[in-house]
């Protein structure tokens, strides 16, 4: 499991786990729910160009950290073996988060219920 994601006090909290925390160069990310536009599962995003990594880690089958592409900033912490959860953000540091989590369908449902 690459990340633990929870919602507390109207805040989305992402916590990379174990060595993923070191690879992602972040120990926690927090976003007010007002900045969360939605969540989905998108396996195709793992096959797209990620852009310029700065800072972060890119190994075969694993992406962690901040990636810049087409004027957008995306935070990745996902393995190719994971079902990637994509969380779209608005007016935030990142345009989107691409995360590996233990129960992706449940997380997507929970996030979308909170914001709708």
N, CA and C atoms as an extended XYZ file, in Angstrom:
348
Properties=species:S:1:pos:R:3:atomname:S:1:resname:S:1:resid:I:1 pbc="F F F"
N         0.856       -1.179        0.000 N   UNK     1
C         0.000        0.000        0.000 CA  UNK     1
C         0.898        1.237        0.000 C   UNK     1
N         0.707        2.101       -0.999 N   UNK     2
C         1.541        3.282       -1.129 CA  UNK     2
C         1.079        4.438       -0.237 C   UNK     2
N        -0.245        4.555       -0.035 N   UNK     3
C        -0.794        5.714        0.671 CA  UNK     3
C        -1.960        5.325        1.566 C   UNK     3
N        -2.135        6.112        2.623 N   UNK     4
C        -3.363        6.094        3.408 CA  UNK     4
C        -4.027        7.437        3.140 C   UNK     4
N        -5.317        7.410        2.802 N   UNK     5
C        -6.059        8.640        2.525 CA  UNK     5
C        -7.260        8.668        3.452 C   UNK     5
N        -7.462        9.810        4.101 N   UNK     6
C        -8.630        9.949        4.974 CA  UNK     6
C        -9.178       11.362        4.872 C   UNK     6
N       -10.403       11.510        5.350 N   UNK     7
C       -11.049       12.818        5.392 CA  UNK     7
C       -11.369       13.117        6.843 C   UNK     7
N       -10.848       14.247        7.319 N   UNK     8
C       -11.090       14.698        8.689 CA  UNK     8
C       -11.314       16.201        8.672 C   UNK     8
N       -12.310       16.659        9.396 N   UNK     9
C       -12.562       18.098        9.535 CA  UNK     9
C       -12.589       18.818        8.190 C   UNK     9
N       -13.317       18.234        7.226 N   UNK    10
C       -13.466       18.827        5.892 CA  UNK    10
C       -12.126       18.985        5.166 C   UNK    10
N       -11.177       18.085        5.471 N   UNK    11
C        -9.855       18.112        4.855 CA  UNK    11
C        -9.507       16.729        4.324 C   UNK    11
N        -9.028       16.668        3.075 N   UNK    12
C        -8.515       15.438        2.491 CA  UNK    12
C        -7.050       15.328        2.895 C   UNK    12
N        -6.688       14.219        3.517 N   UNK    13
C        -5.326       14.014        4.003 CA  UNK    13
C        -4.745       12.787        3.311 C   UNK    13
N        -3.583       12.962        2.674 N   UNK    14
C        -2.877       11.876        1.996 CA  UNK    14
C        -1.565       11.655        2.732 C   UNK    14
N        -1.343       10.406        3.162 N   UNK    15
C        -0.120       10.077        3.890 CA  UNK    15
C         0.609        8.927        3.192 C   UNK    15
N         1.688        9.233        2.444 N   UNK    16
C         2.500        8.159        1.880 CA  UNK    16
C         3.031        7.276        3.012 C   UNK    16
N         3.145        5.981        2.733 N   UNK    17
C         3.528        5.020        3.760 CA  UNK    17
C         4.924        4.449        3.519 C   UNK    17
N         5.633        4.162        4.605 N   UNK    18
C         6.923        3.480        4.546 CA  UNK    18
C         7.934        4.172        3.656 C   UNK    18
N         8.643        3.375        2.854 N   UNK    19
C         9.664        3.939        1.968 CA  UNK    19
C         9.050        4.826        0.894 C   UNK    19
N         7.752        4.662        0.632 N   UNK    20
C         7.079        5.533       -0.338 CA  UNK    20
C         7.139        6.988        0.104 C   UNK    20
N         7.131        7.215        1.403 N   UNK    21
C         7.227        8.570        1.947 CA  UNK    21
C         8.551        9.201        1.523 C   UNK    21
N         9.625        8.421        1.582 N   UNK    22
C        10.941        8.925        1.182 CA  UNK    22
C        11.000        9.159       -0.320 C   UNK    22
N        10.486        8.216       -1.098 N   UNK    23
C        10.525        8.338       -2.557 CA  UNK    23
C         9.695        9.518       -3.043 C   UNK    23
N         8.565        9.762       -2.395 N   UNK    24
C         7.666       10.843       -2.808 CA  UNK    24
C         8.121       12.203       -2.298 C   UNK    24
N         9.044       12.196       -1.346 N   UNK    25
C         9.558       13.429       -0.736 CA  UNK    25
C         8.458       14.236       -0.055 C   UNK    25
N         7.437       13.547        0.427 N   UNK    26
C         6.338       14.180        1.167 CA  UNK    26
C         5.925       13.220        2.267 C   UNK    26
N         5.686       13.735        3.459 N   UNK    27
C         5.181       12.844        4.502 CA  UNK    27
C         3.678       12.987        4.678 C   UNK    27
N         3.121       14.117        4.199 N   UNK    28
C         1.675       14.304        4.273 CA  UNK    28
C         1.274       15.441        3.344 C   UNK    28
N         0.118       15.281        2.694 N   UNK    29
C        -0.483       16.348        1.893 CA  UNK    29
C        -1.880       16.576        2.432 C   UNK    29
N        -2.292       17.835        2.530 N   UNK    30
C        -3.629       18.168        3.024 CA  UNK    30
C        -4.283       19.180        2.092 C   UNK    30
N        -5.580       18.943        1.805 N   UNK    31
C        -6.349       19.831        0.941 CA  UNK    31
C        -7.745       19.997        1.520 C   UNK    31
N        -8.231       21.235        1.644 N   UNK    32
C        -9.628       21.424        2.048 CA  UNK    32
C       -10.540       20.746        1.021 C   UNK    32
N       -11.633       20.154        1.477 N   UNK    33
C       -12.554       19.492        0.546 CA  UNK    33
C       -13.077       20.449       -0.516 C   UNK    33
N       -13.104       21.743       -0.237 N   UNK    34
C       -13.539       22.730       -1.229 CA  UNK    34
C       -12.614       22.737       -2.451 C   UNK    34
N       -11.381       22.236       -2.306 N   UNK    35
C       -10.442       22.170       -3.424 CA  UNK    35
C       -10.516       20.843       -4.183 C   UNK    35
N       -11.330       19.917       -3.723 N   UNK    36
C       -11.439       18.603       -4.363 CA  UNK    36
C       -12.599       18.628       -5.358 C   UNK    36
N       -12.280       18.406       -6.641 N   UNK    37
C       -13.304       18.433       -7.691 CA  UNK    37
C       -13.934       17.064       -7.914 C   UNK    37
N       -13.213       15.994       -7.617 N   UNK    38
C       -13.760       14.658       -7.816 CA  UNK    38
C       -12.667       13.613       -7.812 C   UNK    38
N       -13.082       12.348       -7.828 N   UNK    39
C       -12.138       11.235       -7.818 CA  UNK    39
C       -12.629       10.148       -8.762 C   UNK    39
N       -11.677        9.437       -9.360 N   UNK    40
C       -12.008        8.335      -10.260 CA  UNK    40
C       -10.847        7.350      -10.276 C   UNK    40
N       -11.102        6.195      -10.862 N   UNK    41
C       -10.037        5.222      -11.105 CA  UNK    41
C        -9.705        5.316      -12.584 C   UNK    41
N        -8.409        5.492      -12.896 N   UNK    42
C        -7.997        5.676      -14.288 CA  UNK    42
C        -6.689        4.937      -14.541 C   UNK    42
N        -6.781        3.673      -14.927 N   UNK    43
C        -5.581        2.875      -15.186 CA  UNK    43
C        -4.779        3.431      -16.358 C   UNK    43
N        -5.433        4.108      -17.282 N   UNK    44
C        -4.753        4.653      -18.450 CA  UNK    44
C        -3.714        5.703      -18.121 C   UNK    44
N        -3.871        6.388      -17.003 N   UNK    45
C        -2.939        7.460      -16.648 CA  UNK    45
C        -1.528        6.926      -16.419 C   UNK    45
N        -1.420        5.655      -16.063 N   UNK    46
C        -0.098        5.073      -15.836 CA  UNK    46
C         0.666        4.863      -17.136 C   UNK    46
N        -0.034        4.853      -18.264 N   UNK    47
C         0.600        4.623      -19.562 CA  UNK    47
C         0.890        5.929      -20.300 C   UNK    47
N         0.470        7.054      -19.738 N   UNK    48
C         0.713        8.361      -20.347 CA  UNK    48
C         2.067        8.902      -19.897 C   UNK    48
N         2.584        9.853      -20.659 N   UNK    49
C         3.793       10.556      -20.247 CA  UNK    49
C         3.504       11.313      -18.955 C   UNK    49
N         4.397       11.193      -17.998 N   UNK    50
C         4.194       11.854      -16.698 CA  UNK    50
C         4.700       13.298      -16.714 C   UNK    50
N         5.614       13.606      -17.619 N   UNK    51
C         6.207       14.929      -17.660 CA  UNK    51
C         7.537       14.950      -16.928 C   UNK    51
N         7.964       16.140      -16.563 N   UNK    52
C         9.245       16.342      -15.893 CA  UNK    52
C         9.089       16.093      -14.400 C   UNK    52
N         9.916       15.231      -13.862 N   UNK    53
C         9.867       14.894      -12.437 CA  UNK    53
C        10.758       15.863      -11.672 C   UNK    53
N        10.186       16.579      -10.719 N   UNK    54
C        10.985       17.513       -9.927 CA  UNK    54
C        10.187       18.021       -8.733 C   UNK    54
N        10.445       17.601       -7.566 N   UNK    55
C        11.329       16.509       -7.160 CA  UNK    55
C        10.552       15.208       -7.093 C   UNK    55
N        11.275       14.100       -7.079 N   UNK    56
C        10.595       12.822       -6.962 CA  UNK    56
C        11.423       11.662       -7.458 C   UNK    56
N        10.744       10.553       -7.677 N   UNK    57
C        11.374        9.290       -8.046 CA  UNK    57
C        10.594        8.672       -9.200 C   UNK    57
N        11.315        8.136      -10.164 N   UNK    58
C        10.678        7.382      -11.246 CA  UNK    58
C        11.525        6.145      -11.501 C   UNK    58
N        10.967        5.001      -11.167 N   UNK    59
C        11.610        3.716      -11.405 CA  UNK    59
C        10.674        2.899      -12.283 C   UNK    59
N        11.172        1.868      -12.945 N   UNK    60
C        10.250        1.049      -13.732 CA  UNK    60
C         9.096        0.537      -12.859 C   UNK    60
N         7.885        0.937      -13.213 N   UNK    61
C         6.707        0.483      -12.488 CA  UNK    61
C         6.374        1.243      -11.222 C   UNK    61
N         7.051        2.367      -10.965 N   UNK    62
C         6.767        3.145       -9.752 CA  UNK    62
C         7.072        4.622       -9.991 C   UNK    62
N         6.117        5.478       -9.627 N   UNK    63
C         6.270        6.917       -9.764 CA  UNK    63
C         5.892        7.573       -8.448 C   UNK    63
N         6.745        8.471       -7.975 N   UNK    64
C         6.470        9.151       -6.709 CA  UNK    64
C         7.029       10.561       -6.762 C   UNK    64
N         6.230       11.510       -6.299 N   UNK    65
C         6.680       12.885       -6.230 CA  UNK    65
C         5.899       13.794       -7.157 C   UNK    65
N         6.493       14.928       -7.460 N   UNK    66
C         5.856       15.975       -8.248 CA  UNK    66
C         6.310       15.882       -9.699 C   UNK    66
N         5.344       15.862      -10.601 N   UNK    67
C         5.627       15.806      -12.031 CA  UNK    67
C         4.957       16.997      -12.706 C   UNK    67
N         5.692       17.657      -13.625 N   UNK    68
C         5.214       18.857      -14.316 CA  UNK    68
C         4.996       18.527      -15.790 C   UNK    68
N         3.791       18.835      -16.289 N   UNK    69
C         3.487       18.571      -17.701 CA  UNK    69
C         2.423       19.556      -18.175 C   UNK    69
N         2.681       20.210      -19.299 N   UNK    70
C         1.716       21.124      -19.921 CA  UNK    70
C         1.204       22.177      -18.940 C   UNK    70
N         2.090       22.708      -18.118 N   UNK    71
C         1.722       23.762      -17.171 CA  UNK    71
C         0.956       23.272      -15.955 C   UNK    71
N         0.822       21.969      -15.807 N   UNK    72
C         0.112       21.406      -14.652 CA  UNK    72
C         1.087       20.634      -13.774 C   UNK    72
N         0.754       20.586      -12.506 N   UNK    73
C         1.572       19.891      -11.524 CA  UNK    73
C         0.751       18.734      -10.951 C   UNK    73
N         1.292       17.514      -11.054 N   UNK    74
C         0.601       16.321      -10.566 CA  UNK    74
C         1.470       15.630       -9.530 C   UNK    74
N         0.847       15.213       -8.430 N   UNK    75
C         1.550       14.416       -7.429 CA  UNK    75
C         1.232       12.948       -7.679 C   UNK    75
N         2.271       12.152       -7.899 N   UNK    76
C         2.132       10.712       -8.090 CA  UNK    76
C         2.703        9.988       -6.877 C   UNK    76
N         2.062        8.944       -6.447 N   UNK    77
C         2.635        7.952       -5.545 CA  UNK    77
C         1.880        6.659       -5.809 C   UNK    77
N         2.341        5.961       -6.849 N   UNK    78
C         1.591        4.806       -7.345 CA  UNK    78
C         2.538        3.817       -8.025 C   UNK    78
N         2.207        2.541       -7.882 N   UNK    79
C         2.920        1.466       -8.572 CA  UNK    79
C         2.078        1.013       -9.763 C   UNK    79
N         2.733        0.467      -10.770 N   UNK    80
C         2.000        0.007      -11.956 CA  UNK    80
C         1.053       -1.143      -11.630 C   UNK    80
N         1.277       -1.846      -10.532 N   UNK    81
C         0.399       -2.953      -10.140 CA  UNK    81
C        -0.857       -2.478       -9.408 C   UNK    81
N        -0.939       -1.184       -9.101 N   UNK    82
C        -2.085       -0.625       -8.375 CA  UNK    82
C        -3.166       -0.147       -9.328 C   UNK    82
N        -4.400       -0.083       -8.827 N   UNK    83
C        -5.474        0.611       -9.538 CA  UNK    83
C        -5.341        2.072       -9.130 C   UNK    83
N        -4.921        2.954      -10.025 N   UNK    84
C        -4.659        4.334       -9.622 CA  UNK    84
C        -5.932        5.143       -9.377 C   UNK    84
N        -5.990        5.753       -8.211 N   UNK    85
C        -7.054        6.697       -7.891 CA  UNK    85
C        -6.560        8.074       -8.312 C   UNK    85
N        -7.337        8.753       -9.138 N   UNK    86
C        -6.994       10.101       -9.588 CA  UNK    86
C        -7.955       11.068       -8.903 C   UNK    86
N        -7.391       11.974       -8.126 N   UNK    87
C        -8.181       12.981       -7.421 CA  UNK    87
C        -7.918       14.320       -8.097 C   UNK    87
N        -8.955       14.889       -8.703 N   UNK    88
C        -8.847       16.185       -9.374 CA  UNK    88
C        -9.004       17.292       -8.331 C   UNK    88
N        -8.118       18.285       -8.410 N   UNK    89
C        -8.150       19.405       -7.474 CA  UNK    89
C        -8.385       20.708       -8.223 C   UNK    89
N        -8.841       21.724       -7.499 N   UNK    90
C        -9.030       23.058       -8.088 CA  UNK    90
C        -8.460       24.094       -7.119 C   UNK    90
N        -7.789       25.088       -7.686 N   UNK    91
C        -7.187       26.161       -6.886 CA  UNK    91
C        -6.293       25.605       -5.783 C   UNK    91
N        -5.498       24.585       -6.128 N   UNK    92
C        -4.623       23.930       -5.158 CA  UNK    92
C        -3.198       23.888       -5.710 C   UNK    92
N        -2.279       23.462       -4.885 N   UNK    93
C        -0.880       23.345       -5.290 CA  UNK    93
C        -0.722       22.395       -6.480 C   UNK    93
N        -1.511       21.322       -6.496 N   UNK    94
C        -1.475       20.328       -7.567 CA  UNK    94
C        -2.783       20.349       -8.349 C   UNK    94
N        -2.711       19.986       -9.630 N   UNK    95
C        -3.906       19.839      -10.458 CA  UNK    95
C        -4.604       18.526      -10.141 C   UNK    95
N        -3.800       17.505       -9.860 N   UNK    96
C        -4.361       16.189       -9.538 CA  UNK    96
C        -3.372       15.400       -8.694 C   UNK    96
N        -3.930       14.388       -8.025 N   UNK    97
C        -3.147       13.418       -7.272 CA  UNK    97
C        -3.398       12.058       -7.911 C   UNK    97
N        -2.351       11.282       -8.124 N   UNK    98
C        -2.483        9.930       -8.667 CA  UNK    98
C        -1.901        8.993       -7.619 C   UNK    98
N        -2.780        8.205       -6.997 N   UNK    99
C        -2.400        7.472       -5.795 CA  UNK    99
C        -2.721        5.986       -5.873 C   UNK    99
N        -1.864        5.196       -5.282 N   UNK   100
C        -2.153        3.795       -5.037 CA  UNK   100
C        -2.652        3.669       -3.607 C   UNK   100
N        -3.777        2.999       -3.432 N   UNK   101
C        -4.363        2.805       -2.101 CA  UNK   101
C        -4.870        1.369       -1.987 C   UNK   101
N        -5.167        0.957       -0.757 N   UNK   102
C        -5.597       -0.417       -0.512 CA  UNK   102
C        -6.979       -0.725       -1.094 C   UNK   102
N        -7.938        0.169       -0.959 N   UNK   103
C        -9.294       -0.068       -1.466 CA  UNK   103
C        -9.714        1.100       -2.360 C   UNK   103
N        -9.269        1.084       -3.626 N   UNK   104
C        -9.493        2.233       -4.504 CA  UNK   104
C       -10.961        2.565       -4.756 C   UNK   104
N       -11.797        1.559       -4.993 N   UNK   105
C       -13.212        1.834       -5.280 CA  UNK   105
C       -13.893        2.510       -4.096 C   UNK   105
N       -13.589        2.033       -2.904 N   UNK   106
C       -14.184        2.614       -1.697 CA  UNK   106
C       -13.733        4.060       -1.503 C   UNK   106
N       -12.448        4.335       -1.760 N   UNK   107
C       -11.949        5.701       -1.612 CA  UNK   107
C       -12.632        6.638       -2.604 C   UNK   107
N       -12.750        6.225       -3.860 N   UNK   108
C       -13.405        7.057       -4.875 CA  UNK   108
C       -14.839        7.358       -4.465 C   UNK   108
N       -15.556        6.343       -4.032 N   UNK   109
C       -16.947        6.523       -3.603 CA  UNK   109
C       -17.024        7.491       -2.412 C   UNK   109
N       -16.163        7.312       -1.435 N   UNK   110
C       -16.171        8.170       -0.243 CA  UNK   110
C       -15.896        9.622       -0.600 C   UNK   110
N       -14.868        9.862       -1.404 N   UNK   111
C       -14.529       11.242       -1.780 CA  UNK   111
C       -15.690       11.883       -2.529 C   UNK   111
N       -16.231       11.184       -3.515 N   UNK   112
C       -17.315       11.761       -4.313 CA  UNK   112
C       -18.571       12.002       -3.486 C   UNK   112
N       -18.837       11.163       -2.504 N   UNK   113
C       -19.982       11.397       -1.611 CA  UNK   113
C       -19.764       12.642       -0.757 C   UNK   113
N       -18.549       12.840       -0.271 N   UNK   114
C       -18.260       14.006        0.562 CA  UNK   114
C       -18.413       15.316       -0.194 C   UNK   114
N       -18.037       15.325       -1.471 N   UNK   115
C       -18.045       16.604       -2.195 CA  UNK   115
C       -19.358       16.872       -2.912 C   UNK   115
N       -20.251       15.888       -2.987 N   UNK   116
C       -21.530       16.093       -3.687 CA  UNK   116
C       -22.673       16.289       -2.735 C   UNK   116
